[in-house]
Amino acid sequence: MEQGTRAAPIRITSMDDLEHDLAGTFGAKNASARDLVDRVRLREDIATLDRTGYVVLERAIDEAATAEVKRALEGLMGPFGRNTFEGLKTQRAYSLLAKTRVLDGLIAHPHILALLETVLDPDPLLSACLAINISPGEAEQAAHYDTGFYKVPRPRPILGVSVIWAIDGFTGDNGATVGWPGSHLWAEGRVPAPGDVHGPVLAPPGSAVVFHGDMWHAGGANRSGQTRMAVTAQYCRPWLRTQENMSLAVPSSVVSGLDDALQRLLGYHIHPPFMGHVNGMHPKRLLD
């Protein structure tokens, strides 16, 4: 090409042509996570999620990985909560992807990504990422649903998915998450009543409890003599605002060293046709 001449213009024939960086730097399509997992199991898990509002992926990580996560988190936990919703005997730690790499494989777990791609969108966003450590004597949390801040009347299309990783096994007396099965289908204005079926979601250590963002649930009371450690990752559709401001919570200097799947969960991608651009260009250019 002679100096001073311009490359031939790119012809745009549909909105899909605007999905990727038009300069070609990040134009290759990523492989779908659904191509990397057991399709039969994925369909079964989604059917359970649709029917009951949650599904338990038992021992999704092994004992060694679970122990490594717990060791890392114990050094990151903050003070007890400021109110009864946070938990007056519950510790929390936020912005975890900025503080440790031990959770990368959980947040971007292939089976969970495949599930998210199916029920949300091909490029979901990480909306929140925190650890919750419930100490003995903690009372049951107020019932709520994680996508309650999206003011769209219920019942509605699914807007978000939450995943609670049971780092300590969830038992009937150590603060296991209490769920109201089927409550993701409740109409606007309905709240849990004394007669509604509910109870603790039991799960062995290393399991992931995946639940619909509209399912009513609560942190359970801890009547045991041990703490209950869990990691909560919440995801949303790519066109919704995230609960945590991930652009500020995880510095670009950290993001540049993350795997592509995590970068995309943090918003370093283009959602068609051009949501997420920076100065008219692909956001990953900021990481170069």
Buried (B, 14 or more C-beta within 10 A) or exposed (E): EEEEEEEEEEEEEEEEEEBBBBEEEBEEEEEEBBEEBEEEEBEEBBEBBBEBBBBBBEBBBEEEBBBBBBEBBBEBBEEBBEEEEBBBBBBBBBBBBBBBEBBBBBBBBBBBBBBBBBBBBBBBBBBBBBBBBBBBEBBBBEBBBBBEEBEEEBEEEBBBBBBBBBBBBBBEBBBBBBBBBBBBBBEEEEEBEEEBEBEBBBBBBBBBBBBBBBBBBBBBBBBBEBBBBBBBBBBBBBEBEBBBEBBEBBEEEBBEEBEEBBBBBBBBBBBBEEEBBEEEBBBBBEBE
